[in-house]
Amino acid sequence: MRPSRLLLVCLALSVARLCGATDPSFLLTATARDLSNYFPGQLGNGYVSTFTSPRGTESNLAYIVGLMDYADGDVSRPAAIPAWSGIDYSTGRSPAGQFWLNQVDVDDKHFQDYRQTLDMYDGVLSTGYRYIDGDKTTALEVTTLVSQASPHLAATQISLTPDFDGEVTLSFPLITWAPHQPRFALAKLDGQQLMEAVQAHQLSLQPIPPATPDRAALWYPGDTRVLASDGDTHTLTLWLDGQAERGARMAEAVAIALPVGVQVRTVQLHKDTYRLALDLQVDVRKGHTYTFTKFAAFSREGWGGDAKADLALATSARADGFDHLRARHEDAWHALWQSDIVIDGDPKAQQIVHSDLYYLLSNATPDTAWPIGACGMTPGYTGHVFWDSDSWVFPALLLLHPERAKSLIMFRDASLSAAEQRAHERGWRGAMYPWEADPDNGTSQTPHSAAVLDDSEIHVDADIAIAQWQYYLATQDRTWLVRDGWPVIHAVADFWVSRATYVTEHRRYEIQHVTSVDEHYNDIPNDTFTNASARKALLIAVSAAKAVGATPDPRWREIADALYVPFDAKHGHYVDFDPTVPFDAQNQGGPLPLLSYPALDMPMDAGTRQRDYQYATQYLRHAPHSMNSMGFEPLSIAAATAGNTSDASAWFEGNVTADVIKPPFHVRTETATNNTGYFMTASGGFLQNILYGFTGLRIDAQGLSAVYPPMLPVGWKSLTLRHIRFRGQYYDIALQRDAQGKVNLIRHVP
């Protein structure tokens, strides 16, 4: 890096630090009135994640990227690792007994002056309150982070200021979770059997407010078994080695830092089946502040070492100090926020943009082959990878954080052999990627009750090839294309060659017996989105072959040119699927809006595009707030491409105002009522709505092209895509209104 460039980066980080401290769009705060409606936020760096909790001191569920449980008869699921974030506190014995901070009710009797803030700019959770235990009051400040700069590390720091003299006890645990009961054989039970099993265990698939999802009975964490563990009362350390059920090994370690000059009476090592902890009895004086820090380190097979290595990391972090760890962590987050979406004129939308970006970045790794599950690093959708990763999340990251977008497509390259095996087992050529893929090995992990989707909702293959080509178009990295992208694109094209059927009567190719992207329609011919995506994937293979110097299979273009995409010639618009399929208007859905989704963006003239939009939305004129949060973005983008700026703005506003953003930390859920949170799919779609829908930009062979007129929602003064990266160059793109109200797109190269 040249000195001048380094100076600019340092200045940018310094300015950003100052701005981030005061910019309310990065701050999400909970007060006492939010505790009854508390939906936990998430702290993560793509490799390790945990959740927020009201006290800031609880031991919360935590996960390591791709660490999966493979119990017999079940689908794979994220294995919960021993909880590391917790610190418990007791003011001592009283006539009523001894009480612990993490066990008393969070109410006005025990907690006053409560405030918890998730600073998304810094990536830090800060919690403060006065804890009242009988006649003793302690002011507490708790800070938790999962390091963005040192991804194996995390820390919780607690500062306590008692209003009394005496002795207190602090406990620094690693909590091992018991295996979840009951476990259901999701890989074996059909839909009816599964419902019977749920009822037999007196469980429900209804959501429980405020934050338990409707399928919590099925989406529970997997098990991590502790193989060995111990602690040292002299060095104030803990460590353990473990293994996910029939899966990869993992490790954790903890090092405790004490306040300077503190008087520790006793240190005890507590070790049993579910809790490994260091318990400290400490003398405190009224009005003095005592700060304790718990440094944690993590690893898993293929990422780091064992408990011994983690222990060295944790003790090294302790030697450097919490301030050092935090400063590097915040600088790393600030560097990420150099690439941003900045809205002038809509503070609410701006804050949602930042929360969606925050959660995506908290679940994305740079330059790996680990993908992002539909619900990130949580048990939602059992941690599996869908087409969402390629079509919804990947494009949202591509311009802002291409190194993290790359990990998603590299996952498809790493799992190509598993997809080829699936195709071979079914008698098809090429590769057949699964509907629900395991994030660590790419195998199919679709529950048996959804097996029909795994076999016939096959547009996922085309979605994957399109994403691979988009990455090449955005980077022009031919070395990557030859080594990684081309094998995937080639295999997908071969799959479509074997999957398409030539119908002599109509002199065309068709794709029959599929499940539509609108899953109400199963075993139908010629789903429009599937056929349009397959055609694009075949044409991509032709272009990719030329780019790598290979000879394209002539059948790729032959089939692409003759592949039927259902069209109503009388009314001049495409239809959702083959005309022989009865259309149920009550579903209020259909795949047509997805034809305008940025990476696919099916070519058609302006008149057809407008008629398509009108036809597709004739039953959706009033957006219901109960709409799936995936539904708004395609409609808004389709409206923008059709030139209907008022509808584009209205659909976008529907997602801002609909009850899918849960307080207090803006966790996005799949629907307003199902509580399926941390929904990366819709977060990616929301950002695409801005990145491509409002700007009219598309990634194509010519570059980042202005294909459609730009637009701004009513009330927005301007929109800036800041510090995007495209074909090796950084620049800003701004949408601004001129004196006549026309929206202009301006590119600026710093």
Backbone hydrogen bonds, N-H to C=O, Kabsch-Sander energy under -0.5 kcal/mol:
donor,donor_aa,acceptor,acceptor_aa,energy
6,L,2,R,-2.5
7,L,3,P,-2.5
8,L,4,S,-2.0
9,V,5,R,-2.4
10,C,6,L,-2.5
11,L,7,L,-2.7
12,A,8,L,-2.6
13,L,9,V,-2.5
14,S,10,C,-2.3
15,V,11,L,-2.9
16,A,12,A,-2.8
17,R,13,L,-2.3
18,L,14,S,-1.7
19,C,15,V,-2.6
20,G,16,A,-3.3
21,A,17,R,-1.3
22,T,18,L,-0.6
22,T,19,C,-1.2
23,D,19,C,-1.9
26,F,23,D,-1.7
27,L,24,P,-1.3
28,L,26,F,-0.5
28,L,118,L,-1.9
30,A,116,Q,-3.4
32,A,114,Y,-0.6
34,D,31,T,-2.2
35,L,32,A,-1.3
37,N,34,D,-1.4
38,Y,35,L,-1.0
39,F,37,N,-0.6
39,F,663,P,-1.1
43,L,50,T,-2.5
45,N,48,V,-1.7
46,G,362,S,-2.1
49,S,63,Y,-2.1
50,T,43,L,-2.5
51,F,61,L,-0.6
52,T,41,G,-2.1
56,G,53,S,-0.6
60,N,58,E,-0.8
62,A,81,I,-0.6
63,Y,49,S,-2.2
65,V,47,Y,-2.7
67,L,64,I,-2.0
68,M,66,G,-1.0
69,D,77,R,-3.2
70,Y,245,E,-3.4
74,D,71,A,-1.7
77,R,69,D,-1.4
79,A,67,L,-2.5
80,A,78,P,-0.6
80,A,222,G,-1.9
81,I,62,A,-2.2
83,A,175,I,-2.4
87,I,57,T,-2.0
88,D,171,S,-2.5
90,S,169,T,-2.5
94,S,97,G,-0.8
97,G,94,S,-2.1
99,F,92,G,-0.6
101,L,89,Y,-2.7
103,Q,100,W,-2.0
104,V,100,W,-1.2
107,D,105,D,-1.5
110,H,107,D,-1.0
111,F,107,D,-2.8
112,Q,130,R,-2.0
115,R,128,G,-2.1
116,Q,30,A,-2.6
117,T,126,S,-3.0
118,L,28,L,-3.1
119,D,117,T,-0.8
119,D,124,V,-2.7
120,M,26,F,-2.7
120,M,118,L,-1.0
123,G,119,D,-2.1
124,V,119,D,-1.6
125,L,144,T,-2.4
126,S,117,T,-2.6
126,S,124,V,-0.5
127,T,142,V,-2.8
128,G,115,R,-3.0
129,Y,140,L,-1.8
130,R,112,Q,-3.1
131,Y,129,Y,-0.6
131,Y,138,T,-3.3
132,I,110,H,-2.8
132,I,130,R,-0.6
133,D,131,Y,-0.6
133,D,136,K,-3.3
134,G,132,I,-0.5
136,K,133,D,-1.8
138,T,131,Y,-2.5
139,A,161,T,-2.6
140,L,129,Y,-3.0
140,L,138,T,-0.5
141,E,159,S,-2.2
142,V,127,T,-3.1
143,T,157,Q,-2.7
144,T,125,L,-2.2
145,L,155,A,-2.3
147,S,145,L,-0.5
147,S,153,L,-1.7
153,L,150,S,-2.7
154,A,296,A,-2.1
155,A,145,L,-2.4
156,T,294,K,-1.9
157,Q,143,T,-3.0
158,I,292,F,-2.8
159,S,141,E,-2.9
160,L,290,Y,-2.6
161,T,139,A,-2.4
163,D,137,T,-2.2
166,G,284,V,-2.3
168,V,282,V,-2.8
169,T,90,S,-2.5
170,L,280,L,-2.6
171,S,88,D,-2.2
172,F,278,L,-2.5
174,L,276,L,-2.7
175,I,83,A,-1.7
176,T,174,L,-0.5
176,T,274,Y,-2.2
177,W,175,I,-0.5
186,L,184,F,-2.1
187,A,73,G,-1.8
188,K,73,G,-0.5
188,K,185,A,-2.2
189,L,185,A,-2.3
194,L,190,D,-2.6
195,M,191,G,-2.1
196,E,192,Q,-2.1
197,A,193,Q,-2.2
198,V,194,L,-2.3
199,Q,195,M,-2.3
200,A,196,E,-2.4
201,H,197,A,-1.2
202,Q,199,Q,-2.0
203,L,198,V,-2.3
208,I,212,T,-1.9
212,T,208,I,-2.4
214,D,674,N,-2.1
216,A,213,P,-1.5
218,L,215,R,-1.8
219,W,215,R,-2.7
222,G,78,P,-3.8
225,R,223,D,-0.5
225,R,243,Q,-3.0
227,L,241,D,-2.7
228,A,241,D,-1.7
230,D,239,W,-2.1
232,D,237,T,-2.5
236,L,232,D,-1.0
237,T,232,D,-1.5
238,L,254,V,-2.3
239,W,230,D,-2.3
240,L,252,E,-2.4
241,D,228,A,-2.8
242,G,250,M,-2.8
243,Q,225,R,-2.1
244,A,248,A,-2.6
245,E,223,D,-2.6
247,G,244,A,-3.1
250,M,242,G,-2.5
251,A,299,S,-2.1
252,E,240,L,-2.2
253,A,297,A,-1.8
254,V,238,L,-2.6
255,A,295,F,-2.3
256,I,236,L,-2.6
257,A,293,T,-2.9
262,V,259,P,-1.6
263,Q,283,D,-0.6
264,V,262,V,-0.8
265,R,263,Q,-0.6
265,R,281,Q,-2.7
266,T,281,Q,-0.9
268,Q,279,D,-2.5
270,H,268,Q,-0.6
270,H,277,A,-3.2
271,K,269,L,-0.5
272,D,275,R,-2.1
276,L,174,L,-2.4
277,A,270,H,-2.8
278,L,172,F,-1.5
279,D,268,Q,-2.8
279,D,277,A,-0.5
280,L,170,L,-3.3
280,L,278,L,-0.5
281,Q,266,T,-2.2
282,V,168,V,-3.0
282,V,280,L,-0.5
283,D,263,Q,-2.3
284,V,166,G,-3.2
287,G,162,P,-3.0
288,H,285,R,-1.8
290,Y,160,L,-2.5
292,F,158,I,-2.8
292,F,290,Y,-0.5
293,T,257,A,-2.1
294,K,156,T,-3.1
295,F,255,A,-2.7
295,F,293,T,-0.6
296,A,154,A,-3.0
297,A,253,A,-2.4
298,F,152,H,-1.9
299,S,251,A,-1.8
300,R,303,W,-2.4
301,E,249,R,-2.3
303,W,300,R,-2.7
310,D,306,D,-2.5
311,L,307,A,-2.7
312,A,308,K,-1.7
313,L,309,A,-1.8
314,A,310,D,-2.7
315,T,311,L,-2.5
316,S,312,A,-1.9
317,A,313,L,-2.3
318,R,314,A,-2.1
319,A,315,T,-2.0
320,D,316,S,-2.0
321,G,317,A,-2.0
325,L,321,G,-1.9
326,R,322,F,-3.1
327,A,323,D,-2.5
328,R,324,H,-2.1
329,H,325,L,-2.1
330,E,326,R,-3.0
331,D,327,A,-2.4
332,A,328,R,-2.0
333,W,329,H,-2.1
334,H,330,E,-2.9
335,A,331,D,-2.2
336,L,332,A,-1.7
337,W,333,W,-2.2
338,Q,335,A,-0.9
339,S,336,L,-1.4
340,D,338,Q,-0.7
340,D,722,R,-1.5
342,V,340,D,-0.5
342,V,720,T,-2.9
343,I,341,I,-0.5
344,D,718,S,-2.4
345,G,343,I,-0.6
350,Q,346,D,-2.4
351,Q,347,P,-2.2
352,I,348,K,-2.0
353,V,349,A,-2.6
354,H,350,Q,-2.1
355,S,351,Q,-2.2
356,D,352,I,-2.8
357,L,353,V,-2.4
358,Y,354,H,-2.5
359,Y,355,S,-2.4
360,L,356,D,-2.1
361,L,357,L,-2.7
362,S,358,Y,-1.9
363,N,359,Y,-0.7
363,N,360,L,-1.0
364,A,361,L,-0.6
367,D,403,E,-2.7
374,A,384,H,-1.8
375,C,380,G,-0.5
376,G,373,G,-2.0
378,T,376,G,-1.7
382,T,379,P,-2.3
383,G,380,G,-1.9
384,H,381,Y,-2.3
385,V,437,A,-2.4
389,S,386,F,-1.4
390,D,387,W,-0.6
391,S,387,W,-2.7
392,W,388,D,-2.3
393,V,388,D,-2.3
394,F,389,S,-1.9
396,A,393,V,-0.5
397,L,393,V,-1.3
397,L,394,F,-0.7
398,L,394,F,-1.6
399,L,395,P,-0.7
401,H,397,L,-3.6
404,R,401,H,-1.4
405,A,401,H,-2.0
406,K,402,P,-2.4
407,S,403,E,-0.6
408,L,404,R,-0.8
408,L,405,A,-0.8
409,I,405,A,-1.2
410,M,406,K,-2.5
411,F,407,S,-1.4
412,R,408,L,-0.8
413,D,409,I,-1.4
414,A,410,M,-2.9
415,S,411,F,-1.6
416,L,413,D,-1.4
419,A,415,S,-1.7
420,E,416,L,-2.6
421,Q,417,S,-2.1
422,R,418,A,-1.8
423,A,419,A,-2.0
424,H,420,E,-2.4
425,E,421,Q,-2.4
426,R,422,R,-1.1
426,R,423,A,-0.7
427,G,424,H,-1.3
428,W,423,A,-2.8
431,A,491,A,-1.4
432,M,419,A,-2.5
433,Y,431,A,-0.5
437,A,385,V,-2.5
437,A,435,W,-0.5
438,D,443,T,-2.5
442,G,438,D,-2.3
445,Q,436,E,-3.4
448,H,186,L,-3.0
449,S,186,L,-0.5
450,A,447,P,-1.9
451,A,448,H,-1.6
453,L,450,A,-1.3
454,D,450,A,-1.2
455,D,451,A,-1.8
456,S,452,V,-2.2
457,E,453,L,-2.0
458,I,456,S,-1.8
460,V,457,E,-0.7
461,D,458,I,-1.8
462,A,458,I,-0.6
463,D,459,H,-2.4
464,I,460,V,-2.0
465,A,461,D,-1.8
466,I,462,A,-2.6
467,A,463,D,-1.9
468,Q,464,I,-2.1
469,W,465,A,-2.1
470,Q,466,I,-2.3
471,Y,467,A,-2.0
472,Y,468,Q,-1.7
473,L,469,W,-2.9
474,A,470,Q,-2.1
475,T,471,Y,-1.6
476,Q,472,Y,-3.7
478,R,476,Q,-1.4
481,L,477,D,-2.0
482,V,478,R,-2.8
483,R,479,T,-2.1
484,D,480,W,-3.5
485,G,480,W,-1.5
486,W,481,L,-3.5
488,V,484,D,-0.9
489,I,485,G,-2.5
490,H,486,W,-3.0
491,A,487,P,-2.0
492,V,488,V,-2.4
493,A,489,I,-2.3
494,D,490,H,-2.2
495,F,491,A,-1.7
496,W,492,V,-2.0
497,V,493,A,-1.8
498,S,494,D,-1.7
499,R,495,F,-1.8
500,A,496,W,-2.0
501,T,510,E,-3.3
503,V,501,T,-0.6
503,V,508,R,-3.3
504,T,502,Y,-0.8
506,H,503,V,-0.8
507,R,503,V,-1.3
508,R,503,V,-1.3
509,Y,562,A,-2.7
510,E,501,T,-2.9
512,Q,510,E,-0.5
514,V,524,I,-2.6
515,T,456,S,-2.0
516,S,514,V,-0.5
516,S,521,Y,-2.7
519,E,517,V,-1.1
521,Y,518,D,-2.1
522,N,520,H,-0.7
524,I,514,V,-2.7
526,N,511,I,-2.7
528,T,576,D,-2.3
531,N,527,D,-2.8
532,A,528,T,-2.7
533,S,529,F,-2.2
534,A,530,T,-2.7
535,R,531,N,-2.5
536,K,532,A,-1.9
537,A,533,S,-2.5
538,L,534,A,-2.3
539,L,535,R,-2.1
540,I,536,K,-2.5
541,A,537,A,-1.9
542,V,538,L,-1.5
543,S,539,L,-2.0
544,A,540,I,-3.4
545,A,541,A,-2.2
546,K,542,V,-1.6
547,A,543,S,-2.0
548,V,544,A,-1.9
549,G,545,A,-0.7
549,G,546,K,-0.6
550,A,545,A,-3.1
556,W,553,D,-1.9
557,R,553,D,-0.6
558,E,554,P,-1.9
559,I,555,R,-2.7
560,A,556,W,-2.1
561,D,557,R,-2.9
562,A,558,E,-1.2
563,L,559,I,-0.8
563,L,560,A,-0.7
564,Y,509,Y,-2.8
568,D,573,H,-3.3
569,A,567,F,-1.0
572,G,568,D,-1.7
573,H,568,D,-1.4
575,V,566,P,-1.5
578,D,525,P,-1.3
578,D,526,N,-0.6
581,V,578,D,-2.4
585,A,583,F,-0.9
587,N,584,D,-1.6
588,Q,585,A,-1.5
594,L,591,P,-1.3
595,L,591,P,-0.5
595,L,592,L,-2.0
596,S,593,P,-1.4
597,Y,594,L,-1.4
600,L,597,Y,-1.0
601,D,597,Y,-2.8
602,M,595,L,-2.7
609,R,605,D,-2.3
610,Q,606,A,-2.2
611,R,607,G,-2.4
612,D,608,T,-2.8
613,Y,609,R,-2.1
614,Q,610,Q,-2.3
615,Y,611,R,-2.6
616,A,612,D,-2.9
617,T,613,Y,-1.7
618,Q,615,Y,-1.0
620,L,617,T,-1.8
623,A,621,R,-0.6
627,M,624,P,-1.8
629,S,670,E,-3.6
631,G,628,N,-2.6
635,L,631,G,-1.0
636,S,632,F,-2.5
637,I,633,E,-2.9
638,A,634,P,-2.7
639,A,635,L,-2.3
640,A,636,S,-2.2
641,T,637,I,-2.4
642,A,638,A,-1.6
643,G,640,A,-1.1
644,N,639,A,-2.6
645,T,643,G,-1.3
648,A,644,N,-2.2
649,S,645,T,-2.2
650,A,646,S,-2.0
651,W,647,D,-3.1
652,F,648,A,-1.9
653,E,649,S,-2.5
654,G,650,A,-1.9
655,N,651,W,-1.2
655,N,652,F,-0.7
656,V,652,F,-1.3
657,T,653,E,-2.4
658,A,654,G,-1.9
660,V,658,A,-2.1
661,I,658,A,-0.7
662,K,660,V,-0.7
662,K,667,V,-3.1
665,F,39,F,-0.6
666,H,662,K,-0.6
667,V,662,K,-1.6
669,T,660,V,-2.6
670,E,676,T,-1.8
675,N,671,T,-0.5
677,G,675,N,-1.4
679,F,668,R,-2.3
680,M,374,A,-1.3
680,M,678,Y,-1.5
681,T,374,A,-1.1
683,S,679,F,-1.7
684,G,680,M,-2.7
685,G,681,T,-2.1
686,F,682,A,-2.7
687,L,683,S,-1.9
688,Q,684,G,-2.3
689,N,685,G,-2.1
690,I,686,F,-0.9
690,I,687,L,-0.6
691,L,687,L,-3.1
692,Y,688,Q,-2.7
693,G,688,Q,-1.8
694,F,689,N,-1.7
695,T,690,I,-0.8
696,G,692,Y,-1.6
698,R,705,S,-2.2
700,D,698,R,-0.7
700,D,703,G,-2.7
703,G,700,D,-1.2
705,S,698,R,-2.4
705,S,703,G,-1.1
707,V,696,G,-1.8
707,V,705,S,-1.4
708,Y,696,G,-1.7
711,M,694,F,-2.7
716,W,713,P,-2.1
717,K,344,D,-3.6
718,S,344,D,-1.4
719,L,735,L,-1.9
720,T,342,V,-2.5
721,L,733,I,-3.5
722,R,340,D,-3.0
722,R,720,T,-0.9
724,I,731,Y,-2.1
725,R,399,L,-2.7
726,F,729,Q,-2.5
727,R,474,A,-2.9
729,Q,726,F,-1.5
731,Y,724,I,-1.9
732,D,748,H,-3.0
733,I,721,L,-2.2
734,A,746,I,-3.0
735,L,719,L,-3.4
736,Q,734,A,-0.5
736,Q,744,N,-2.3
737,R,717,K,-0.9
738,D,742,K,-2.5
741,G,738,D,-2.0
744,N,736,Q,-3.0
744,N,742,K,-0.5
746,I,734,A,-3.0
746,I,744,N,-0.5
748,H,732,D,-2.9
